Amino acid sequence: MVNVGELATWAGWITTIAALVLLVIRPVMSSFTKITENLTKMSHSLDLINRDLESSKSDRLAIHNELVKHDERMDRHSEKLVEHDQQIKTLFNNKGGKE
């Protein structure tokens, strides 16, 4: 014969395990799934940001190189300006000495 007390004990154990799965384990697993999805999205976003930073870095280097070229041109023009100023002074000094 089936002992009612033993059957009730087994039913209690099964109910406890089912409640544990439904109330504790399933929400935890759902949270882990959501966290994993969010981490995947964040990883993708970080990859995009890294690509943008790399392209920005190359843009900054190109701008820096362009600025160096402009500085060199300005230096050459400044030197020419000094030469022209000296030539003008020499012309005025020569003109003033002849008169």
C-alpha positions as CSV (number, residue, x, y, z in Angstrom):
1,M,0.0,0.0,0.0
2,V,1.0,3.6,-0.6
3,N,1.7,5.5,2.5
4,V,-0.1,8.8,2.3
5,G,2.6,10.6,4.4
6,E,5.3,9.4,2.1
7,L,3.3,10.5,-0.9
8,A,2.7,13.9,0.6
9,T,6.4,14.3,1.3
10,W,7.2,13.5,-2.3
11,A,4.6,16.0,-3.5
12,G,6.0,18.6,-1.2
13,W,9.5,18.0,-2.6
14,I,8.3,18.3,-6.2
15,T,6.3,21.4,-5.4
16,T,9.3,23.0,-3.6
17,I,11.6,22.2,-6.5
18,A,9.1,23.6,-9.1
19,A,8.6,26.7,-7.0
20,L,12.4,27.1,-6.7
21,V,12.7,26.9,-10.5
22,L,9.8,29.2,-11.2
23,L,10.5,31.8,-8.5
24,V,14.3,32.0,-8.3
25,I,16.1,30.3,-11.1
26,R,14.0,31.5,-14.1
27,P,14.2,35.2,-13.1
28,V,17.9,34.9,-12.5
29,M,18.4,33.2,-15.9
30,S,16.2,35.9,-17.5
31,S,18.4,38.6,-15.9
32,F,21.6,36.9,-17.1
33,T,20.1,36.8,-20.6
34,K,19.3,40.5,-20.6
35,I,22.7,41.4,-19.2
36,T,24.4,39.3,-21.9
37,E,22.3,41.1,-24.6
38,N,23.2,44.5,-23.1
39,L,26.9,43.6,-23.0
40,T,26.8,42.5,-26.6
41,K,25.2,45.8,-27.6
42,M,27.7,47.8,-25.6
43,S,30.6,45.8,-27.1
44,H,29.2,46.7,-30.6
45,S,28.9,50.4,-29.6
46,L,32.5,50.4,-28.3
47,D,33.7,48.9,-31.6
48,L,32.0,51.7,-33.5
49,I,33.4,54.3,-31.2
50,N,36.9,52.8,-31.6
51,R,36.5,53.0,-35.4
52,D,35.4,56.6,-35.1
53,L,38.4,57.4,-32.9
54,E,40.8,55.8,-35.4
55,S,39.3,57.8,-38.3
56,S,39.5,61.0,-36.2
57,K,43.1,60.2,-35.4
58,S,43.9,60.0,-39.1
59,D,42.1,63.2,-39.7
60,R,44.0,65.0,-37.0
61,L,47.3,63.7,-38.4
62,A,46.3,65.0,-41.9
63,I,45.4,68.4,-40.4
64,H,48.6,68.5,-38.5
65,N,50.6,67.8,-41.6
66,E,48.7,70.5,-43.5
67,L,49.5,73.0,-40.7
68,V,53.2,72.1,-40.9
69,K,53.1,72.9,-44.7
70,H,51.3,76.2,-44.0
71,D,53.9,77.1,-41.3
72,E,56.7,76.3,-43.8
73,R,55.1,78.5,-46.4
74,M,54.6,81.3,-44.0
75,D,58.2,81.1,-42.9
76,R,59.3,81.3,-46.6
77,H,57.1,84.3,-47.1
78,S,58.4,86.0,-44.0
79,E,62.0,85.5,-45.2
80,K,61.0,87.0,-48.6
81,L,59.3,89.9,-46.9
82,V,62.6,90.6,-45.0
83,E,64.6,90.4,-48.2
84,H,62.2,92.8,-50.0
85,D,62.3,95.2,-47.1
86,Q,66.1,95.2,-47.3
87,Q,65.9,95.8,-51.0
88,I,63.5,98.7,-50.6
89,K,65.8,100.3,-47.9
90,T,68.8,99.8,-50.2
91,L,67.0,101.5,-53.1
92,F,65.9,104.4,-51.0
93,N,69.5,104.8,-49.6
94,N,71.0,104.6,-53.1
95,K,68.4,107.1,-54.4
96,G,69.0,109.5,-51.5
97,G,72.8,109.4,-52.0
98,K,72.5,110.3,-55.8
99,E,70.5,113.4,-55.3
